[in-house]
Amino acid sequence: MDRLIQQALMQVMTPIFDPQFSPNSFGFRPRKRAHDAVKQAQSYIQEGNHWVVDMDLEKFFDRVNHDILMARVARKVSDKRVLKLIRSYLNAGVMVDGTRQETLEGTPQGGPLSPLLANILLDDLDKELTERGLSFVRYADDCNIFVRSKRAGERVMASVIRFVEGKLRLKVNRDKSVVDRPWNRKFLGFSFLTNKGATIRIAPKKLEQLKERVREITSRTRGISMESRMKELNRYLMGWMGYFRLASAKTHCERLDEWIRRRLRMCLWKQWKLPKSRLRNLRALGVPEWAARMMANARRGCWEMSRNINNALNRSYWSDQGLLSLTTRYLETR
């Protein structure tokens, strides 16, 4: 019921507030998405803005000042019943270890209404940056401002911090907020190459997160069937590729596909366990008798053997088993 009412409020309030929001705000808005924000950032870099002010708002959703937020909502919502209802949501409190704690600041995270309230508050920041003629992209509380020199970036950083902390009563994380080259930073999981076209790439940290998740799914100690393992893997990989298809990543996809197949070969070799089981399965795969006996009786670890049985359990084998390819998915979306 709580979420239903928040959703109803959001659906009524969005047409009132959204048309007045900045075109450079992309987070949680109709017909806008993260890919649009990344493309806008790319266009600014292509125009010669080779420095970025990467602004990080510390615990934004926990620090929103209720009075300042409600004053901005009241600019366009005159119905006192609606204002009272929104204020009630802000003051509803949270449960911590079974005990209710008051919320003197912050918005209800995870609720349908919270993203709209965040955009209403940060719209003042958007208008301030627009009035200054700055090139910026904002996705919720993630804001990047693009400038032509490091000195200009440092000047913008100092003035924006004064505005955010003075007028909006928010806190800027000075340890994470920096002036740097765009290709040294990540924005919504993406980064850029140093070439003239500022080619969009996947941020290195996101590639590491993918590999860590794949390691969890393909862990040898997980006692699940290969079919269940591949279903879980396919769901994760296709969702990941669906988001990162914007980046130039063909080489990454090819290397990841090879690595993932090797991880699965390792799991399968572990499942076969005994030499006689390994010998039987290798024969079924058409491996020559001499080679099958040599591999079945090998005393090397599963990871090492996953390379030696590459020809027997090749790309075609895994495709027949239902494993989806990142490379194929990537090429289909280009």
C-alpha positions as CSV (number, residue, x, y, z in Angstrom):
1,M,0.0,0.0,0.0
2,D,2.9,2.4,0.9
3,R,4.5,1.9,-2.5
4,L,1.2,2.1,-4.3
5,I,0.5,5.6,-2.9
6,Q,4.1,6.7,-3.6
7,Q,3.7,5.5,-7.2
8,A,0.5,7.4,-7.5
9,L,2.1,10.6,-6.2
10,M,5.0,10.2,-8.6
11,Q,2.8,9.7,-11.6
12,V,0.8,12.8,-10.8
13,M,3.8,15.0,-9.9
14,T,6.1,14.0,-12.7
15,P,4.1,15.8,-15.5
16,I,4.1,18.9,-13.3
17,F,7.8,19.0,-12.5
18,D,9.6,17.1,-15.3
19,P,9.0,19.5,-18.2
20,Q,10.9,22.2,-16.3
21,F,13.9,20.1,-15.5
22,S,17.2,20.7,-17.3
23,P,17.8,18.7,-20.5
24,N,21.2,17.9,-18.9
25,S,19.5,15.9,-16.1
26,F,19.1,12.2,-17.2
27,G,18.4,10.2,-14.0
28,F,15.0,8.6,-13.4
29,R,13.2,10.7,-16.0
30,P,10.7,9.7,-18.7
31,R,12.4,8.8,-22.1
32,K,15.9,9.4,-20.7
33,R,18.5,6.8,-19.7
34,A,22.1,6.4,-18.6
35,H,23.2,5.9,-22.2
36,D,21.9,9.3,-23.1
37,A,24.0,10.9,-20.3
38,V,27.2,9.1,-21.4
39,K,26.7,10.2,-25.0
40,Q,26.2,13.8,-23.8
41,A,29.4,13.6,-21.8
42,Q,31.2,12.2,-24.9
43,S,30.0,15.2,-27.0
44,Y,31.4,17.7,-24.5
45,I,34.8,16.0,-24.6
46,Q,34.7,16.0,-28.4
47,E,34.1,19.8,-28.3
48,G,37.4,20.2,-26.5
49,N,36.5,20.0,-22.8
50,H,39.3,17.7,-21.8
51,W,38.9,18.3,-18.0
52,V,36.1,17.1,-15.8
53,V,34.9,18.2,-12.4
54,D,33.7,15.0,-10.9
55,M,31.4,16.0,-8.1
56,D,30.5,13.4,-5.4
57,L,27.6,14.2,-3.0
58,E,28.3,12.4,0.3
59,K,25.3,10.2,1.3
60,F,23.0,12.3,-0.7
61,F,19.7,10.4,-0.1
62,D,20.5,10.4,3.6
63,R,21.2,14.1,3.9
64,V,18.4,15.8,2.0
65,N,17.1,18.7,4.2
66,H,13.3,18.3,4.5
67,D,12.5,22.0,4.8
68,I,14.5,23.0,1.8
69,L,13.0,20.1,-0.3
70,M,9.4,20.8,0.8
71,A,9.8,24.5,-0.1
72,R,10.7,23.5,-3.6
73,V,7.8,21.1,-3.9
74,A,5.5,23.8,-2.6
75,R,6.5,26.0,-5.5
76,K,4.2,24.0,-7.9
77,V,2.1,21.9,-5.5
78,S,-0.5,24.0,-3.7
79,D,-2.7,21.2,-2.3
80,K,-1.9,21.1,1.4
81,R,-3.1,17.5,1.7
82,V,-0.5,16.3,-0.8
83,L,2.2,18.4,0.9
84,K,1.3,16.9,4.2
85,L,1.4,13.4,2.8
86,I,4.9,13.9,1.3
87,R,6.1,15.4,4.5
88,S,4.8,12.3,6.3
89,Y,6.8,10.0,4.1
90,L,9.9,12.1,4.8
91,N,9.3,11.9,8.6
92,A,8.1,8.2,8.6
93,G,11.4,7.0,10.2
94,V,13.2,3.7,9.6
95,M,13.4,0.4,11.4
96,V,16.8,-0.5,12.9
97,D,17.0,-3.8,14.7
98,G,13.3,-3.8,15.3
99,T,13.3,-0.3,16.7
100,R,11.8,2.8,14.9
101,Q,14.2,5.7,14.5
102,E,13.2,9.1,13.4
103,T,14.4,10.5,10.1
104,L,15.2,14.2,10.5
105,E,16.8,14.4,7.1
106,G,17.0,12.3,3.9
107,T,14.4,10.8,1.5
108,P,12.9,7.2,1.7
109,Q,15.4,5.2,-0.3
110,G,13.9,2.5,-2.6
111,G,10.6,4.2,-2.8
112,P,9.1,5.2,-6.2
113,L,8.9,8.9,-5.0
114,S,12.5,9.3,-3.9
115,P,14.1,9.8,-7.3
116,L,11.6,12.5,-8.2
117,L,12.2,14.3,-5.0
118,A,15.9,14.1,-5.6
119,N,15.6,15.7,-9.0
120,I,13.3,18.5,-7.6
121,L,16.0,19.4,-5.1
122,L,18.9,19.2,-7.5
123,D,17.1,21.1,-10.2
124,D,18.4,24.3,-8.4
125,L,22.0,23.0,-9.0
126,D,21.1,22.4,-12.7
127,K,19.8,25.9,-13.1
128,E,22.8,27.4,-11.4
129,L,25.2,25.6,-13.7
130,T,23.1,26.5,-16.8
131,E,23.2,30.2,-15.8
132,R,26.9,30.0,-15.6
133,G,27.1,28.6,-19.1
134,L,28.8,25.4,-18.0
135,S,28.7,22.1,-19.9
136,F,27.5,19.5,-17.4
137,V,25.7,16.1,-17.2
138,R,23.8,14.9,-14.1
139,Y,22.4,11.5,-13.4
140,A,20.6,11.7,-10.0
141,D,23.4,12.7,-7.5
142,D,26.2,11.9,-10.0
143,C,27.3,15.2,-11.6
144,N,30.1,15.8,-14.1
145,I,31.0,19.3,-15.3
146,F,33.3,19.5,-18.3
147,V,35.8,22.4,-18.8
148,R,38.8,23.2,-21.0
149,S,41.5,23.6,-18.3
150,K,42.5,22.3,-14.9
151,R,42.5,25.8,-13.5
152,A,39.0,26.4,-14.7
153,G,37.9,23.1,-13.2
154,E,39.4,24.0,-9.8
155,R,37.6,27.3,-9.9
156,V,34.3,25.7,-10.8
157,M,34.8,23.0,-8.1
158,A,35.3,25.6,-5.4
159,S,32.2,27.7,-6.4
160,V,29.9,24.7,-6.8
161,I,30.9,23.4,-3.4
162,R,29.9,26.7,-1.9
163,F,26.6,26.6,-3.7
164,V,25.7,23.0,-2.8
165,E,26.7,23.2,0.8
166,G,25.5,26.7,1.4
167,K,22.1,26.9,-0.5
168,L,21.1,23.2,-0.7
169,R,22.6,22.2,2.7
170,L,24.2,19.1,1.2
171,K,27.6,17.7,1.8
172,V,30.3,17.3,-0.9
173,N,32.7,14.5,-0.4
174,R,36.0,16.2,-0.9
175,D,38.0,13.0,-1.0
176,K,36.1,11.6,-4.0
177,S,35.4,14.9,-5.8
178,V,38.3,15.7,-8.1
179,V,39.3,17.7,-11.2
180,D,40.9,15.2,-13.6
181,R,41.0,14.0,-17.2
182,P,37.7,12.3,-18.3
183,W,39.6,9.1,-19.4
184,N,40.9,8.8,-15.8
185,R,37.4,8.8,-14.3
186,K,34.3,6.7,-14.6
187,F,30.8,7.9,-15.2
188,L,27.8,5.5,-14.8
189,G,30.2,2.6,-15.3
190,F,31.8,4.0,-18.5
191,S,34.9,5.9,-19.3
192,F,36.5,7.3,-22.5
193,L,39.6,6.8,-24.6
194,T,42.1,9.5,-25.2
195,N,41.5,9.6,-29.0
196,K,40.0,12.4,-30.9
197,G,36.5,10.9,-30.9
198,A,36.6,10.2,-27.1
199,T,35.5,6.6,-27.8
200,I,33.3,5.2,-25.0
201,R,34.8,2.3,-23.1
202,I,33.9,0.2,-20.1
203,A,35.5,1.4,-16.9
204,P,38.2,-1.1,-15.7
205,K,36.5,-1.4,-12.3
206,K,33.3,-2.7,-14.0
207,L,35.2,-5.4,-15.8
208,E,36.7,-6.5,-12.5
209,Q,33.3,-6.6,-11.0
210,L,32.0,-8.8,-13.9
211,K,34.9,-11.2,-13.4
212,E,34.3,-11.4,-9.7
213,R,30.7,-12.2,-10.2
214,V,31.5,-14.9,-12.8
215,R,34.0,-16.4,-10.4
216,E,31.2,-16.7,-7.8
217,I,28.9,-18.4,-10.3
218,T,31.5,-20.7,-11.6
219,S,33.1,-21.6,-8.2
220,R,34.1,-25.2,-8.1
221,T,32.7,-25.5,-4.5
222,R,29.1,-24.7,-5.6
223,G,27.1,-27.9,-5.6
224,I,24.8,-27.2,-8.5
225,S,24.2,-28.7,-11.9
226,M,25.9,-27.4,-15.0
227,E,22.5,-26.5,-16.4
228,S,21.6,-24.4,-13.4
229,R,25.0,-22.8,-13.5
230,M,24.7,-21.8,-17.1
231,K,21.2,-20.4,-16.7
232,E,22.4,-18.1,-13.9
233,L,25.5,-17.2,-15.9
234,N,23.4,-16.4,-19.0
235,R,21.0,-14.2,-17.1
236,Y,23.8,-12.2,-15.6
237,L,26.0,-11.9,-18.8
238,M,23.1,-10.8,-21.0
239,G,21.9,-8.2,-18.6
240,W,25.5,-6.9,-18.2
241,M,26.0,-6.8,-22.0
242,G,22.6,-5.1,-22.4
243,Y,23.8,-2.2,-20.4
244,F,27.4,-2.0,-21.6
245,R,26.7,-2.5,-25.3
246,L,27.2,1.3,-25.7
247,A,30.9,0.9,-25.2
248,S,33.5,-0.2,-27.7
249,A,34.2,-3.6,-26.3
250,K,34.6,-6.3,-28.9
251,T,38.1,-7.4,-27.8
252,H,37.0,-7.4,-24.1
253,C,34.0,-9.6,-25.1
254,E,36.1,-12.1,-27.0
255,R,38.6,-12.4,-24.1
256,L,35.9,-12.7,-21.6
257,D,34.1,-15.5,-23.6
258,E,37.3,-17.5,-23.7
259,W,37.9,-17.0,-20.0
260,I,34.3,-18.0,-19.1
261,R,34.5,-21.2,-21.2
262,R,37.7,-22.1,-19.4
263,R,35.9,-21.5,-16.0
264,L,33.2,-23.9,-17.1
265,R,35.6,-26.5,-18.3
266,M,37.2,-26.3,-14.9
267,C,33.8,-26.9,-13.2
268,L,33.0,-29.8,-15.5
269,W,36.4,-31.4,-14.9
270,K,35.8,-31.1,-11.1
271,Q,32.4,-32.8,-11.5
272,W,33.8,-35.8,-13.4
273,K,36.1,-36.4,-10.3
274,L,37.4,-40.0,-10.8
275,P,39.8,-41.0,-13.6
276,K,37.3,-43.6,-14.9
277,S,34.6,-41.0,-15.2
278,R,36.9,-38.6,-16.9
279,L,38.0,-41.3,-19.3
280,R,34.5,-42.2,-20.2
281,N,33.4,-38.6,-20.8
282,L,36.5,-37.8,-22.9
283,R,35.9,-40.9,-25.1
284,A,32.3,-39.7,-25.6
285,L,33.6,-36.4,-26.8
286,G,35.7,-38.1,-29.4
287,V,39.1,-37.6,-27.8
288,P,41.7,-40.2,-29.1
289,E,42.2,-43.1,-26.7
290,W,45.8,-42.3,-26.0
291,A,45.1,-38.6,-25.2
292,A,42.0,-39.5,-23.2
293,R,43.9,-41.9,-21.0
294,M,46.7,-39.4,-20.5
295,M,44.4,-36.6,-19.5
296,A,42.1,-38.8,-17.3
297,N,45.1,-39.9,-15.2
298,A,46.8,-36.6,-15.0
299,R,47.5,-35.2,-11.6
300,R,47.3,-31.6,-12.5
301,G,44.7,-29.2,-10.9
302,C,41.3,-28.5,-12.4
303,W,42.3,-25.0,-13.6
304,E,45.4,-26.3,-15.4
305,M,43.4,-29.2,-17.0
306,S,40.7,-26.8,-18.2
307,R,43.3,-25.6,-20.7
308,N,44.3,-29.1,-21.8
309,I,40.7,-30.1,-22.6
310,N,40.0,-27.0,-24.7
311,N,39.8,-28.9,-28.0
312,A,37.3,-31.4,-26.6
313,L,35.1,-28.8,-24.9
314,N,35.4,-26.1,-27.4
315,R,33.1,-23.1,-28.4
316,S,30.7,-25.3,-30.3
317,Y,30.3,-27.7,-27.4
318,W,29.3,-24.9,-25.0
319,S,27.0,-23.2,-27.6
320,D,25.2,-26.6,-28.0
321,Q,24.8,-26.7,-24.2
322,G,23.1,-23.3,-24.2
323,L,25.9,-20.9,-23.2
324,L,25.3,-17.5,-24.6
325,S,28.2,-15.5,-26.0
326,L,29.0,-11.9,-25.0
327,T,30.6,-11.3,-28.4
328,T,27.6,-12.5,-30.3
329,R,25.3,-10.3,-28.1
330,Y,27.6,-7.3,-28.6
331,L,27.7,-7.6,-32.4
332,E,23.9,-8.0,-32.5
333,T,23.5,-4.6,-30.8
334,R,25.9,-2.6,-32.9
